[in-house]
Amino acid sequence: KAVVSTQSTGIVKWLGHYITIHCTHKSFVRISNTMFIIALLSLFLLQVAPGSTECLRHGVDFGGADIGHRKAYSLQECFDVCKDLSGCKSFTFRSWTNDCWPKYKRGGNSGPTLNGGLTSRNMECGTTKSDQSCKDENTDYAGADLGGRTAHTFNQCETFCRNTQNCESITFRASDSQCWLKYRKFGAGTRRVTGLTSLNMRC
């Protein structure tokens, strides 16, 4: 059984996270292991993420462009590390190992990639979606690539571009969920290719 002192505020480390428990009675409370885990899990799930939750990219890595490596015991702590670090533009956090990577570029070195164990965020997150009225169906913006990656949907590909420093346009292929980020409007040139959809971030 777990014993929690109820005379003052206590901090418990559980699954790599420090969780504060506020106690109101003067006696000791004995809680069964099951109830203790349920109580801590509830507190864990109710933690407030740093800043707007719209800015967080769950299951996404901002690879490279690291300003070293830190240990952090929550998303908020990793956010604070980046906020207090000169030149930090973004970060990636891995909760189960308490690893925090602050970064000097938005989106890391070449933009977001899918990685189920990570959560990333730009400090200036840019939540405004681009105008998709200028979407080019069956069109490839060829060349000027910042690299290809998997994206589950066209909208996720567009989000990846918004989250990437110097990304100006995208090309997406739905048949195999491939997304190419580009550093120039229209890439290096356009061509008609069935099955590809392209978009400039600014029409």
QUIRA-V549739 format. One record per helix or strand. SS is the DSSP state (a for helix, b for strand). FROM is the first residue (numbers start at 1). LEN is the number of residues. If there is no record, write none. Layout:
BEGIN
SS,FROM,LEN
SS,FROM,LEN
END
This chain:
BEGIN
b,2,3
b,10,5
b,17,5
b,29,3
a,33,13
a,53,3
b,56,7
b,66,1
b,70,2
a,75,9
b,90,5
b,99,5
b,112,11
a,132,3
b,136,7
b,145,6
a,154,9
b,169,5
b,178,5
b,189,12
END
